[in-house]
Amino acid sequence: MNKLFLILVFGFTLVCKSDFNKVSEFNIVGKWEWESYSSSGNFVFYSNGIAEMESENEKIGGNDFMRNGKKFSLEYKIDYNKTPKTLDLIFTELESKKQLKIPGIIDIVEKDILLYARGKNGIKPKSIAESDDKITLYRIK
């Protein structure tokens, strides 16, 4: 009985450590693509907090891009310590410094696969499962 208990504890420890390593080794920096029933595209996340997005042959983001005659930047903020993990996209109009934050959450499936759910009306989704605006992102190597 004691051997069985020790085996179960050891096995559980390995599973938890494996999940911890999956998250602690994760870094979102890089190029990610998605494809859904209604659209496809990609995100690029840079180590300096800048993001770019391309969908339907339209590219936005970076330090300085034009939209409706105004200059904007696109940044991202990620918090791996929250549950669920957060990924917020922040559009800043460069002249006025006004910001639009699109709150989101992520679930790290594997090192190169994550689920992303975008919030609506400034409200962050409570979970990936409950969100009706979610995509699967695949890292492009």
N, C-alpha and C positions, 0 to 999 in steps of 0.2 A: 504494500500500500504506500509506504514512504517513497519507494522508487517511482511509482506512478505519479505521486504528487510532485516530486522533484523534476521529473520529465515534463509534466505540464507547466510548472513554473518556468523552467528553462525555455521551453517552446514559446510560451507567452512572452517572455523577455526578448527572445529573438524577433518575434513578430513586431513587438513595440519598437525595438531598436531599428528594425528595417524601415518602419513607417517614419520614425524620427529622422533617420538618415535621408530618406527620400525628400523630406521637407527641408532639412537643414542644408542639404547640398544643392537645393534648387536655386536657380538664378534665372529670372525672366529675360535678361538681356539677350537679344538676338532677334531673328526674323521668324514670325509665326504666321501660318496660313489657316484659313477656315473656308468651309463650303457648307452652305445650308440650302434649304429648299428655295429660298428667295434671293440669296446673294452669295458672293464669294469675295475673297480678298485677303489682305494680309496686314499685320501689324509689325512694326519694327520698334523695339524698345532698346534705347541706348543707355549706357552706364551712367550718363550725366542726368538722367531723368527726363530726357526728351523722347517723344514718341512720334511715329508717323503711321498713317493708315492709308491703304489703297483699296478701293472697292469700285467695281464697275468702271474701271479705267479712270477714276478720279482719285487723285492723291492729295491728302491734306496732312498737315503736321510739320514737325520740325521746329526750329528756332524762329522761323519767319516765313509765313505763307499768306497768300492773298485770298480773301473770301468776301464777296460782295463789296469790293473796293476798299476793304480794310485789311490791315496786317494783323496776323494772329500768330501765336505760338501754341504748341500742344505739348504738355508735360503729363507725366504719370506719377502717381504716388502709390506705393505698394506697402502693405503691412502684413508680414508673414506671421506675426504674433497674435493677431486677432482671430477669432473664430466666428464666422468663416473669415478666411484671409481676404483682405480688401485690395482692390485695384481701381483707383479713381483716375479718370481722364480729366485734365483741366485745360480748357481753352482760355487763353488770355488775349484780349484785344490789346495790342501793344501801345497804342496811343492813349487810350483812356485807362488802361490797366484793369478794366472790368473782366471778371472771370465767370465762366460757366463750368461748373463741376458736374461730371457725369459719374455718379457713384456706381461701383460695381464690386462683385466678389468673384473669387476664383477658388477652384478645387483642383489641387495638383493630383492628377491621375498617375502620371509617371513623369520622369525627368523631362520628356519631350512632348507630353500631352497634358493639356489642362482644360478645364471647363470654365467658361466666363459667362457671368450673368450680369446684364446691365440694368441699372435702376431706372425708374421713370419719375418725372416730376421732382427730382432731387432726393428721392427716397431710395436708399440702398435695399436690395432684395434681402430677405431674411435667410434664404437658402437657395441653392442652385435648383433643387427639385421643385420649389414653389414658383420659380421665375418662368414667365412665358417669353422672355427675351434672352435666350442663351445660345452660345455657340461652343463648339469644341475647337480648340486651337492646337495645331501640330507644328512643332519646331521644324524649320527648314534648315537642313545642315549643309 
